[in-house]
């Protein structure tokens, strides 16, 4: 089944270019995500698992079966300005050696970090968290804070995942263990080497001053970065507008993605975001040839 898209006004295309499967820290498998995306009216979809592309082939096949236009994606963890920043890669060749080797290097050390997180939570009186988190892991190479959060919710320590990240697992709170991820030049370089477009994910989530954010964007652009998420699940309505203006001022294309992880955990469902604000240039504005 081939997707049919109306490119007359790219702003009105329902593109969801940021979500996660069980191959990283989502709760649905790629096939279930494709079905949900189709049911929610998504027209262009990308699976962007954290530091992992093992679900892309399954997602592509499922998207084709549902008539969804699909682009291969990934979300790379970056250490920048003393915090973790996420860079999404879209239209990547998920088989490219530079990307695969880079992602493998990022995944190294995750398990040791997870064990340290378990030790820190034990000191706070929460025992067995590491072993508990493993029960929620679909990919053993990618034990994450989200898996710990699900364990803490199911144990009744917190009422939901959002409360977990308010009380635990973040800087200054029990269970937080810092980790050095990829550098910004590495992440953008791997994406570009694989033929993809690099996008700054959910910029409103970072603890950056306006000057720091501008410095990040300038560096990102100098490295060949092309886009910034404007409409995403963790942004407010005001942030949609402010990041649309910033994208225009900085010469970046605007991306849109729910950052969907699961039915009971995400701010918004797949495909249920508002349109991009008028004026900004969608990251998909010149993708029509990919789906013909």
N, C-alpha and C positions, 0 to 999 in steps of 0.2 A: 504494500500500500504506500503510494507516494504522497507526501504532504502537499497541500495546495494552500499557498499563502497569498494574501493581497498586499502587495508592496506599495500601494498608493500612498498610504500614510504609515510609515514604519513605527510611529509612536503608538499606534493602536494595536500593534501585534502583541499578543500575550506571550511574552518570553519569560521563562523562569530559568535563570542561568546560575543557580546556586542552591544545591541541596545535597543531602548525605544519605548513604545507604549503610547497611550492616558491615560493609567493607571498611568503614571507618567508625563513626559514632552515631549513625542513624539506626532506626529500629526496623526499617523495611528493607527488603532485598531489592535489587535493581528492577526486577520485573514488576513488583508491587508498586514501586515508585512510578514507573512508566504508566501503569494502569491508572493510578491516582492522578497523574498529570493530565492524561487524556480526559478523564472524567471531569476535571476542573477546567477544561477548556484551554489548556496550555497548547501553544502552537510551535514554539521553539523551546527545546528543553536541553539542559546539560546536567549531567551528574558530576559533582565536584567534591569527591571524597577527600578527606584530609590526607595529604602526603601519600596518596595511593590511587592507582589507576586500574586495579585488578577487577573492578566492576564495570568498566567502560564497555567492553565487548558485549556483555549481557544487556547492558542498558541500551546500547545501539540496536541490538536485535529486537528487543522489546518495543523500543520506540517505533521502529519500522512497522512492526505488527499493528501498532495502534495509530499509524498515520501521523506520527509526530516528527517534525524536523528535529534532528539531534546533532549536537556538537560535543565532541569529547572534551572533558574538563578535569580540573584538579584544583585543590586549594592547598597552597604550600605555606607551612608555618615558618615565620621569619622572626629573628631577633633583631630589633631595630629600636634605637633610642631607649634602651633599657626596658623594653617590653616586647610582648609578642604581637606581631602584625601579620595579617593573612593576605596573601596574594593569590588571586584566582587566575588560572590559565584556561583560556577558551580556545577551541579549535586546535588543540594540541594533537600531535601524533603520539598516541599513548604507547607506541612501541619504540620510540626513539631512544637510543642508548644513553644520551646525555641526560634526558629526563629521568629515565629509569634508575640510572646510577645515582643521580642527585637525590631522588626520593628515597632510595634505599639508605643513603647516608643520613637523611633526616630522621628516618625511622629508628636508626641505631640508637640505643640508649633509652628508648621509651620504656622498656620493661624494667630496667634498673630504676628509672625515675618513678614508675608506678609502685615498685616495692618501697621506695623511700616515702612516697605519699602514704602508703599503708602504715609505715612505722610512725610517721608524724600524727596520723589520726589515732593510732593506738595510744600515743602519749596524751591525747585529748580525751581518752576514755572510750574510743570507738575501736573495738577490736575486730579483727578478721576482715577488714575493709578490702585489702588487696585480693584475698581469695574470693570475697563476695563480688568484687568488680569483675573478676574473670568470668563469672557466670553470665555476664551481659555482653561479652566480647564476641563479635562475629569473626574478627580477624585477629589472631593472636599477636600479630606484629604491631597492633595499634590499640594498646590499652590507653585510655584517655581519661581526663577528669570527668567527662560525661558518664562513663561507665561507673566511676565511683559515685557520682551523683545519683544515678539510678538505684544503686545499692542503698545509699543513705535514705532515699525516699521509701524504698520498700521495707526498710528496717524501722521506719517510723521516726527516724532522727529529724527529718524535715518533711514538710507537707508536699513540696514539689521541688523540681529541679532548680527553679529560680531561687527558692529559699536556700538551697544548698550553696549556690554561688554567692549568696549574701553572707553566709556564716562560715563557709569553709572553702578551701581549695583556691583561693585568690590571694594575692600578695598581702601579707600581714595577718592572714587568717590560718587556723589549723589545717594541716594537710597540704599547704602550698609548697611545692618544690620547684625552684627555678630550673630552667633548662635552656641551653644554647641551641637554637634551631639553625636554619639556613641564614645566610646573609642576604640582604636585599639584592645585591648584584648577582649572587648565585641563583636565586629564585627566578628573577626576570630573565637571566641568561638561559636557564634550562627551558623555560617556556618558549623563548624566542628560538632557541636551537631546535625545538620540536615543532616549529612553524606556527606557534600559537600567539595569542594576544594576551598580555598581562593586564590585570585589573586589580586595583586596590579594593579589598573587600570591606564592607560595612565601616567606613571611616568614622562614623559617629560614635563607635564603640571605644575608640582608643582614648587613653588619658594623655592627650597631647594639647598643648596650647595652640592657638591659631598660628603663631610663628613656627612652631614645630611641625604642625601639619603641612604648612606651606613648604617647609624645608624638605619634608618627606616627599611631597608631590614633585618638587623640582628635581630631587635626586632620582625618583622613580622615572620621570620623563626623560631625563638625561640618559638613563640606562636603556631606554626603548619602551617603557611602559606606555600603554595606550588608553586605559580606561579607569573609571572609578564607579563603584556602586552608588547609585543615587537613590533608587527606590529598593529598599530591602527590609526584611522582617523586623529588624531592631531599630530602624529609623522612625522618627516622628514625622508628622505631616510638615512641620516647619523645616525639618532636616531634609526632606525631599526637595524643598524649594531652595534651601541654602546650598546643598551640594550640587543641584542642577546649575546654579549660578557659578559655583566654583569650577565645575567641569567646563563651562563655557569660557570663563576667564583664563583657565589654565590650558585650554586646548586639548582636553581629554574627552573621550567619548563616554557616554552614560550607560551603565549597565543596570540590570533589574533582576533580583533574585530573592526568593523567600527565605533562604537559609533553613529550609525545612529539614528537621531531624526525625520527627515522629508526630502522630496525631495528637498526643496529649502533652507535648513538650514545646511546640513551636509557637511563636507569636502569631503566625499566619499560615494558612494552608498553601500548598503548591498552587500557583496560578492565580491567587486571590489578592494580589497587590494592585494598587491603582496604576494607571498608565504613567509613563515618564512625563514630567512636565514639558510643555511645549518649549521649543527653542534649543534644548540640548540635542546633541547628535547621538542616536542610539548606537551602541557598540555593534549591533547587527545591521546597520544601515546599508552595508555593501555585501551582505551575505547571500543575496538572492541567487547568485550563480551556483552556490553550494547545494541548492535543493532543486535544481532543474533536471 
